[in-house]
Amino acid sequence: MKKIIFAFAFSSLLWTSKASTTHSVEQKKEAIEVNINLTDVKDDQVLVTVKAPKIKTDETIYSLPKTVPGTYSEDDYGKYVADFKAYDAKGNLLTVTKSDDNTWSIKKANTLAKITYLVNDTFDTEKGRGFGKDDVFSPAGTNIDANKNFMLNLHGFVGYFQDKKESPYKVTVTHPANLWGATSMIDKDGSSTTDVFEMPLYSELLENPIMYSKPDYTTFTVDGMDIQIAVYSPTGKFTAESITPEMKTMMTAQKTFLGKINSTKKYTVIIYLSSMAPTDAKGFGALEHPTATTVVMPEMMPKDELVEQLKDIVSHEFFHIVTPLTIHSKEIQYFDYNAPKMSQHLWMYEGVTEYFANLFQINQGLIKEDAFYSRLSEKIESAKAMNDTMPFTTMSANVLTEPYKDQYLNVYQKGALIGMCVDIIIREKSEGKRGILDLMHQLSTEYGVSKPFNDADLFAKITSLTYPEVGEFLTKYVSGPTPIPYYDYLVKVGVTKVTKKTPEGIFLKGQVPYIGVDRSNKEIFIAPDKELNIFYTTLGLKGGDRIVSINDKAYSLDNIYDMISESQKWKENDPISIKIKRDGKEEVIKGAVKFPYIDTDGLEATDSSKATLREAWLKG
């Protein structure tokens, strides 16, 4: 699995998997039965009861995961468990010792009948500090909001016995009748208040999140795949129906792009929209599974912006059907939830996936050529800000520890550009006939969902399926410390570096905000400690001014995203009227929009002699 992080630059001012391990399971194996009670929620905690299997030893160990595939962080889900108890068949308490945040040792285990514990949700504890800053990434987290919403990423509720990892699971969820569970699993109980799910392995159970909320979902079919879109919007601002047309268009294009790769017949997109309240989710992005994606985004976003973000985020997650869900190493196939060993190949799992999430849009006509080049240019600039000499394979294998974890986000920048370069090399050497998607098709045939590769063998296998130049690139630039000369590869398809005059944002300068919000009254203010650009100085705006309205539309924290979204539509010299509050007095300032411009590196197709190869790269 994996996650993608969507960061809001001004959040600090506003608020101061893996491929499923499909081993065969003997039907006669005793199932581990789990009950999750969503009906009787007390003190924002959910009761979990585990019926113990037959245990022959005097001691057994029960664990919740330290980490799960795709999060690339150690989250210690056992920290959210309270009042852990073990009982024998007569109801007597057994001795339990907690050896670390995620592990409980139970004595007289041969008499164990059941385990009970309470689960607290992770959304309540999020501080919004960003990836690697103690928060559990929201799409991998849990939510308990009685009678309204439950986000059941099951690794936060269900554990495993250390010596029973190959046992099947039967999970019963009791829930209020007005709540419906969105999941790709099949409910084997017809009751309106009880759902029963059976999975052959713990690892497969964890790949199937469930979101309980008031029913709001749509379904459609794309090329034989049944797709379900489920939405939780606390105020009802968004519905599944309102965003489905764009999702259907996108996912249809993705299936067309992928061709014969199709590892699932059902796919569920679970979308949780956060109220951004102090106890609600603040980690935005998504986490993929073999048959589902969980997405968390802020509800306050304007629809157009939300849909655009969903298209990029969900498309990335959906492409994980290729890797690592189909093509992956033994580290992923046999993932250890409490002592994980990470693979060297995040460049492929995340980077190639991110590259596909952009390439398919130009390939299928969803974006224009200049927009695609702009995305690549932005990734080149972002990658420069990271450690460009840290070997990507080394970072990947050690991503859970410093200093490597701080470089994780580069998988979406440099990782995607690695995919681009490999694609261009293959296109050039094959005279446009093949590309990196063809390579992934070959790898999926060579390996597949249940056949992992050895980490150390992948580069040699890729080289044998492509060209020596691909192997040389991977050795020098992916496992080596040499920075990649991206423009040397882009020129092969007639795309060159150019300098462009680019307008900076009005309210955001890159990741630096010009505005903040007073939490006591939700008023938007102009940051008092920033050097203001020409937009502000031309109008005579000052640091500390409170923005009441713009062009007669009132703004506050509740619709700040609308204000930012509208500003992105303004044009140079547009008339503008801003009502402000300065020193407690309101006044209206009128004038014209002026943008600050900066020189930025961009990309353009300038070599017509490479037009045929470029067309094969973009449209082949």
C-alpha positions in Angstrom: 0.0 0.0 0.0 1.0 3.6 0.0 -0.2 7.0 0.9 0.0 10.4 -0.8 0.0 13.5 1.2 -1.8 16.7 0.2 -0.4 19.6 2.3 -2.1 22.9 2.9 0.6 25.6 3.1 -1.3 27.8 5.4 -2.5 25.2 7.9 0.0 26.4 10.5 -1.7 29.8 10.4 -5.2 28.4 10.5 -4.7 25.9 13.2 -1.8 27.3 15.8 -0.9 -2.1 0.6 1.1 -4.0 -0.4 -0.3 -6.8 -2.4 -2.6 -9.0 -0.6 -0.9 -12.2 0.5 -3.0 -14.7 -1.2 -1.7 -17.9 0.3 -4.1 -20.8 0.2 -5.9 -21.4 3.5 -7.2 -24.8 4.6 -10.9 -24.5 5.2 -10.7 -26.6 8.4 -8.5 -24.1 10.1 -10.3 -22.5 13.1 -11.4 -19.0 12.4 -10.5 -16.2 14.8 -13.9 -14.5 15.6 -14.0 -10.8 16.3 -16.9 -8.6 17.3 -16.7 -4.8 16.9 -19.5 -3.0 18.7 -20.5 0.3 17.1 -23.8 0.4 18.8 -22.8 0.9 22.5 -20.2 3.6 22.2 -19.1 5.0 25.5 -16.6 7.8 26.1 -15.8 7.8 22.4 -14.5 4.2 22.6 -15.5 1.1 20.8 -15.5 -2.4 22.4 -13.8 -5.2 20.6 -14.2 -8.8 21.6 -12.0 -11.6 20.3 -13.0 -15.2 20.7 -9.8 -17.0 21.1 -8.8 -20.0 19.0 -7.6 -23.2 20.6 -4.2 -22.5 22.1 -2.0 -25.4 23.4 0.8 -23.3 24.9 0.8 -21.8 28.4 1.5 -18.3 27.0 0.4 -16.5 23.8 1.1 -13.1 22.4 -1.6 -10.8 20.9 -0.5 -7.8 18.9 -1.8 -4.8 17.0 0.4 -3.5 14.2 3.3 -1.1 14.7 3.0 -0.2 11.0 1.0 -1.3 8.0 2.1 -1.4 4.4 2.1 1.8 2.5 2.2 4.2 5.5 6.0 4.2 5.7 5.8 5.3 9.3 5.7 3.6 12.7 2.2 4.5 14.1 1.8 2.0 17.0 -1.9 1.3 16.7 -1.7 -0.5 20.1 -1.4 2.9 21.8 -5.0 3.5 21.0 -6.1 0.4 22.9 -7.3 0.6 26.6 -8.6 -1.8 29.2 -7.2 -4.9 27.6 -8.5 -8.0 29.4 -8.3 -11.8 28.9 -10.8 -14.3 30.3 -11.0 -18.1 30.6 -14.3 -20.0 29.8 -15.6 -19.4 33.3 -15.1 -15.6 33.1 -12.0 -15.5 35.3 -9.4 -12.9 34.4 -6.1 -14.2 33.2 -2.8 -12.5 33.8 -1.8 -10.1 31.0 1.5 -8.3 30.6 2.0 -5.4 28.1 5.5 -5.8 26.7 5.4 -2.7 24.4 2.9 -0.3 22.8 1.4 -3.0 20.6 1.9 -6.4 22.3 0.2 -8.2 25.2 1.4 -11.5 26.7 -1.3 -13.7 28.1 -0.6 -16.4 30.7 -2.4 -19.7 31.0 -3.3 -19.3 27.3 -4.4 -22.9 27.1 -7.5 -21.8 29.1 -8.1 -18.5 27.1 -11.7 -18.1 25.9 -11.8 -14.4 24.9 -10.1 -11.1 24.9 -11.8 -7.7 25.2 -10.4 -4.2 24.8 -11.6 -0.6 24.1 -10.3 1.3 21.0 -9.9 5.0 20.9 -9.8 6.7 17.5 -6.8 8.4 16.0 -8.6 11.4 14.4 -9.1 12.8 17.9 -5.4 13.1 18.5 -4.2 14.7 15.2 -2.4 17.9 15.4 -2.0 18.6 11.7 1.8 18.8 11.8 2.3 16.8 8.7 3.9 13.5 7.7 6.3 12.0 10.1 5.2 14.4 12.9 3.6 11.9 15.3 0.1 11.9 13.7 -1.3 8.8 12.2 -1.9 9.6 8.6 -5.7 10.2 8.4 -6.5 7.8 5.6 -4.7 5.0 7.6 -6.4 6.2 10.8 -9.7 5.6 12.6 -12.7 7.6 13.5 -15.4 7.1 16.2 -18.3 9.5 16.0 -21.2 7.7 17.5 -24.3 7.4 15.3 -22.6 9.5 12.6 -19.4 8.0 11.3 -17.0 5.2 11.9 -13.8 4.9 9.9 -12.7 1.3 10.3 -9.2 0.8 9.1 -9.2 -2.6 10.6 -5.6 -2.5 11.7 -6.7 0.0 14.3 -9.3 -2.4 15.7 -8.2 -6.0 15.1 -5.0 -7.7 16.1 -3.5 -11.1 15.6 -2.0 -13.9 17.7 1.7 -14.3 16.9 1.4 -18.0 16.2 -1.9 -17.8 14.4 -1.0 -15.5 11.5 -2.3 -18.0 8.9 -5.7 -18.3 10.5 -8.9 -17.1 8.8 -10.9 -14.3 10.3 -14.6 -13.8 10.9 -15.5 -10.3 11.9 -18.9 -9.3 13.1 -19.8 -5.6 13.2 -22.9 -4.5 15.1 -24.0 -1.0 14.1 -26.9 1.4 14.3 -29.6 0.6 11.7 -29.2 4.1 10.1 -25.6 3.5 9.3 -24.3 1.6 6.3 -20.9 0.1 5.7 -19.0 1.0 2.5 -16.5 -1.7 1.7 -15.4 -4.1 -1.0 -16.0 -7.1 1.4 -19.3 -9.1 1.1 -21.6 -8.9 4.1 -22.8 -12.4 4.9 -25.6 -11.3 7.3 -28.9 -10.0 6.1 -29.6 -7.9 9.2 -29.8 -4.1 9.1 -27.8 -3.9 12.3 -25.2 -6.7 11.9 -22.6 -7.2 9.2 -20.5 -10.4 9.0 -17.2 -10.5 7.0 -15.0 -13.5 6.4 -11.4 -13.3 5.1 -8.9 -16.1 4.7 -6.0 -14.3 6.3 -5.3 -11.4 8.7 -3.3 -9.6 5.9 -6.3 -9.7 3.6 -8.7 -8.5 6.3 -6.6 -5.5 6.9 -6.7 -4.6 3.2 -10.5 -4.0 3.4 -11.4 -0.8 5.2 -15.0 -0.1 6.1 -16.7 3.3 6.6 -20.0 3.4 8.4 -22.2 6.4 7.8 -25.5 7.5 6.5 -25.8 5.7 3.1 -24.4 8.0 0.3 -22.9 6.1 -2.5 -23.0 5.4 -6.3 -22.0 2.4 -8.3 -20.9 2.0 -11.9 -19.0 -0.5 -14.1 -15.9 0.1 -16.1 -14.6 -2.6 -18.4 -15.9 -5.4 -16.1 -14.8 -3.8 -12.8 -17.6 -2.7 -10.4 -16.7 0.6 -8.8 -18.4 2.1 -5.7 -18.0 5.7 -4.6 -19.0 6.3 -1.0 -18.9 9.8 0.6 -19.2 11.1 4.2 -19.8 14.8 4.2 -20.7 16.0 7.7 -22.8 19.0 6.6 -24.0 17.4 3.4 -22.1 19.9 1.2 -21.0 17.0 -1.1 -22.7 13.8 -2.2 -21.4 10.8 -4.0 -23.7 11.7 -6.9 -22.2 15.1 -7.2 -18.6 13.9 -7.8 -19.2 10.6 -9.5 -19.3 11.9 -13.1 -15.7 13.1 -12.9 -14.6 10.0 -11.1 -16.2 7.8 -13.7 -14.6 9.7 -16.6 -11.2 9.5 -14.9 -11.4 5.8 -14.0 -12.7 4.9 -17.4 -9.6 6.6 -18.9 -7.3 4.8 -16.4 -8.7 1.4 -17.4 -8.3 2.2 -21.1 -4.7 3.3 -20.4 -3.8 0.2 -18.4 -5.2 -2.3 -20.9 -5.0 -5.9 -19.8 -3.8 -5.3 -16.2 -6.9 -5.9 -14.0 -6.4 -7.5 -10.6 -9.8 -7.0 -9.1 -13.5 -7.1 -10.0 -14.7 -4.7 -7.4 -13.2 -1.4 -6.3 -14.4 0.9 -3.6 -13.4 4.6 -3.1 -14.2 5.7 0.4 -14.1 9.5 0.8 -14.2 11.1 4.2 -14.5 14.9 4.3 -13.2 16.4 7.4 -14.9 19.3 9.3 -11.5 20.4 10.4 -12.8 20.6 13.9 -10.1 20.2 16.7 -11.0 16.5 17.0 -11.3 15.8 13.3 -8.9 14.5 10.6 -6.1 16.8 9.4 -3.9 14.5 7.3 -5.1 14.8 3.7 -4.5 12.4 1.0 -5.3 8.7 0.4 -4.2 5.1 1.1 -4.6 2.4 -1.4 -5.6 -1.3 -1.0 -6.0 -4.1 -3.6 -9.8 -3.4 -3.9 -10.2 0.0 -2.2 -8.9 3.5 -1.6 -9.5 5.6 1.5 -9.4 9.3 1.0 -9.5 12.1 3.5 -10.0 15.8 2.4 -11.4 18.9 4.0 -15.1 19.5 3.4 -14.6 23.3 3.2 -12.9 23.0 -0.2 -14.8 24.4 -3.2 -16.2 21.7 -5.4 -14.1 22.3 -8.5 -10.9 22.2 -6.4 -12.0 19.1 -4.4 -12.8 17.3 -7.6 -9.5 18.2 -9.2 -7.6 17.0 -6.1 -9.7 13.8 -6.0 -8.8 13.1 -9.6 -5.1 13.3 -8.9 -5.2 11.5 -5.6 -7.6 8.7 -6.6 -5.9 8.1 -9.9 -2.6 7.6 -8.1 -4.1 5.1 -5.7 -5.9 3.3 -8.5 -2.7 2.8 -10.4 -1.3 0.8 -7.4 -3.2 -2.0 -9.0 0.0 -2.3 -11.1 2.5 -1.9 -8.4 2.9 -2.9 -5.6 -0.4 -4.8 -5.6 0.6 -6.9 -8.6 4.3 -6.4 -8.9 6.2 -6.4 -5.5 9.1 -7.9 -3.5 9.1 -10.5 -0.8 9.3 -7.7 1.8 5.8 -6.7 0.8 4.4 -10.1 0.2 5.4 -11.3 3.7 5.1 -8.0 5.5 5.8 -8.1 9.2 3.5 -5.7 11.0 5.6 -5.3 14.1 9.2 -5.7 12.8 8.9 -4.6 9.1 11.7 -4.9 6.6 11.2 -2.3 3.8 11.9 -2.8 0.1 14.4 -0.9 -1.9 12.0 -0.1 -4.7 9.8 2.8 -3.6 10.9 4.4 -6.9 8.7 1.9 -8.6 5.9 1.4 -6.1 5.3 5.1 -5.6 7.3 6.9 -8.3 6.1 4.9 -11.3 2.6 5.0 -9.9 2.8 8.8 -9.6 4.2 9.0 -13.1 1.3 7.0 -14.5 -1.2 9.1 -12.6 0.0 12.1 -14.7 0.9 10.4 -17.9 -2.5 8.8 -18.4 -4.1 12.2 -18.3 -2.2 13.5 -21.3 -2.4 10.0 -22.9 -6.2 10.0 -22.7 -6.8 13.6 -23.5 -7.8 14.7 -20.0 -5.2 17.5 -19.9 -3.3 19.5 -22.5 0.3 19.0 -23.4 1.5 22.2 -21.7 -0.3 21.2 -18.4 1.6 17.9 -18.5 4.9 19.7 -19.0 4.1 22.1 -16.2 3.6 19.2 -13.8 6.9 17.7 -14.8 8.6 21.0 -14.3 7.1 21.4 -10.8 8.3 18.0 -9.9 11.9 18.8 -11.0 11.8 22.0 -8.9 10.4 20.1 -5.9 13.0 17.3 -6.2 15.8 19.9 -6.1 14.7 20.9 -2.6 15.2 17.3 -1.4 18.5 15.4 -0.8 19.5 14.8 -4.4 22.5 12.7 -3.6 20.9 10.2 -1.3 20.6 6.9 -3.2 16.9 6.2 -3.7 17.2 2.5 -3.0 18.9 3.3 0.3 16.3 5.8 1.3 13.6 3.3 0.4 15.0 0.4 2.4 15.5 2.6 5.5 12.4 4.9 5.1 11.2 4.2 8.7 14.2 5.8 10.3 16.0 9.2 10.1 17.5 10.8 8.0 15.8 8.7 5.3 12.1 9.2 6.5 12.5 12.9 5.9 13.1 12.2 2.2 10.0 10.0 1.8 8.0 12.7 0.0 10.5 12.7 -2.8 8.9 9.5 -4.1 6.2 11.7 -5.6 8.8 14.0 -7.1 12.1 12.4 -8.0 10.4 8.9 -8.0 8.0 10.0 -10.7 10.8 11.6 -12.7 12.7 8.3 -12.5 9.7 6.7 -14.1 9.7 9.4 -16.8 13.4 8.9 -17.6 13.0 5.1 -17.9 10.0 5.6 -20.1 11.9 7.9 -22.4 14.9 5.6 -22.6 12.7 2.7 -23.6 10.8 4.8 -26.2 14.1 6.0 -27.7 15.7 2.6 -27.9 12.5 0.9 -29.3 11.9 3.8 -31.8 8.6 4.6 -30.0 7.2 1.1 -30.0 7.5 0.4 -26.3 7.4 2.3 -23.0 7.4 1.8 -19.3 3.8 0.6 -19.3 4.9 -2.3 -21.6 7.7 -3.0 -19.1 5.1 -3.2 -16.2 3.0 -5.5 -18.3 6.0 -7.8 -18.7 6.8 -7.7 -15.0 3.2 -8.5 -14.0 3.4 -11.5 -16.3 6.8 -12.6 -14.9 5.7 -12.1 -11.3 2.1 -11.3 -10.2 0.0 -11.0 -7.1 1.2 -14.3 -5.5 4.8 -14.4 -6.9 7.1 -11.8 -5.4 10.6 -10.9 -6.7 13.8 -10.7 -4.7 14.7 -7.1 -4.0 18.3 -7.5 -5.2 17.2 -9.1 -8.5 14.8 -6.4 -9.9 17.3 -4.2 -11.8 18.8 -7.2 -13.6 15.3 -8.4 -14.5 14.3 -5.0 -15.8 17.5 -4.8 -17.8 16.9 -8.2 -19.4 13.4 -7.1 -20.4 14.5 -3.8 -21.8 17.9 -2.4 -22.8 21.4 -2.1 -21.2 20.9 1.7 -21.1 18.0 1.2 -18.7 20.1 -0.9 -16.3 22.9 1.7 -16.5 20.4 4.4 -15.6 19.0 2.5 -12.6 22.5 1.7 -11.3 23.9 5.2 -11.7 20.9 7.3 -10.7 18.6 5.2 -8.6 21.0 3.0 -6.5 23.8 5.5 -6.9 24.3 9.1 -5.5 24.4 10.9 -8.8 21.7 13.6 -9.4 19.7 12.9 -12.5 20.2 15.3 -15.5 16.4 15.4 -16.3 16.8 17.8 -19.2 19.2 15.5 -21.0 16.4 12.9 -21.1 13.7 15.3 -22.0 15.6 16.6 -25.0 15.5 13.1 -26.5 11.8 13.7 -27.1 12.2 17.3 -28.2 11.3 19.0 -24.9 13.6 21.6 -23.6 14.0 23.9 -20.6 12.7 27.5 -21.0 12.3 30.5 -18.7 8.8 31.8 -18.1 7.2 34.7 -16.3 4.9 33.2 -13.8 2.4 35.0 -11.5 2.8 34.1 -7.9 -0.2 33.3 -5.8 -2.1 36.2 -4.1 -2.7 34.5 -0.8 0.0 31.8 -1.0 3.6 32.2 -2.1 4.6 28.6 -2.7 4.3 27.1 0.8 4.3 30.5 2.5 0.9 32.0 3.4 0.1 35.8 3.3 -3.0 35.2 5.4 -4.1 33.7 8.6 -7.3 33.1 10.6 -8.2 34.3 14.0 -9.7 31.2 15.7 -11.7 33.3 18.2 -14.0 34.8 15.5 -13.0 33.1 12.2 -11.8 36.3 10.7 -9.2 36.2 7.9 -6.3 38.6 8.4 -3.3 39.6 6.3 -0.2 38.3 7.9 1.5 41.1 9.9 5.0 39.8 9.7 5.4 39.3 5.9 6.8 41.5 3.2 3.7 42.1 1.1 3.8 41.8 -2.7 2.5 44.2 -5.3 -1.1 43.0 -5.0 -1.3 44.3 -1.5 0.9 47.4 -1.9 -0.9 48.6 -5.0 -4.2 48.5 -3.0 -2.7 49.9 0.1 -3.5 46.8 2.2 -1.5 46.4 5.4 -0.4 43.5 7.6 -3.1 43.0 10.3 -6.0 44.1 8.1 -9.1 41.9 8.4 -10.6 40.8 5.1 -14.4 41.1 5.4 -15.4 40.6 1.8 -14.0 40.7 -1.7 -16.2 41.8 -4.6 -19.2 41.9 -2.2 -18.8 38.2 -1.2 -18.2 37.8 2.6 -15.3 35.5 3.6 -14.3 33.9 6.9 -12.7 30.6 8.0 -15.8 28.8 6.8 -15.2 29.6 3.2 -11.6 30.5 3.0 -11.0 27.9 0.3 -13.6 29.6 -1.9 -11.6 32.9 -1.5 -8.3 31.2 -2.5 -10.0 29.4 -5.4 -11.6 32.6 -6.7 -8.3 34.4 -6.6 -6.8 31.8 -8.9 -9.3 32.9 -11.6 -8.5 36.6 -11.4 -6.7 38.3 -14.3 -4.3 41.1 -14.4 -6.0 44.5 -14.1 -9.4 43.0 -13.2 -11.3 45.5 -11.0 -11.5 44.5 -7.4 -13.3 45.8 -4.3 -12.1 44.6 -0.8 -13.9 45.5 2.4 -11.5 45.4 5.3 -11.5 46.1 9.0 -8.5 48.2 10.1 -8.1 49.2 13.7 -11.7 48.1 14.3 -13.2 50.3 11.5 -14.5 49.0 8.2 -13.6 50.5 4.9 -13.8 49.6 1.3 -10.7 49.6 -0.9 -11.1 49.6 -4.7 -8.5 49.2 -7.4 -7.2 46.7 -9.9 -5.6 43.3 -9.6 -1.8 43.3 -9.9 0.2 40.1 -9.9 3.8 39.7 -8.7 5.7 37.8 -11.4 8.8 35.7 -11.1 11.1 33.9 -13.5 10.5 30.1 -13.3 11.9 27.1 -15.2 9.4 25.6 -17.5 9.3 23.0 -20.3 8.2 23.3 -24.0 8.2 21.1 -27.0 10.7 22.9 -29.3 12.3 20.3 -31.5 9.9 19.3 -34.4 12.4 16.6 -35.6 11.5 14.6 -32.4 7.7 15.0 -32.9 7.1 11.3 -33.8 9.0 10.0 -30.7 7.3 12.6 -28.5 3.9 11.6 -29.8 4.7 8.0 -29.0 5.8 9.0 -25.5 2.7 11.0 -24.8 0.1 9.1 -26.7 1.5 5.6 -27.3 
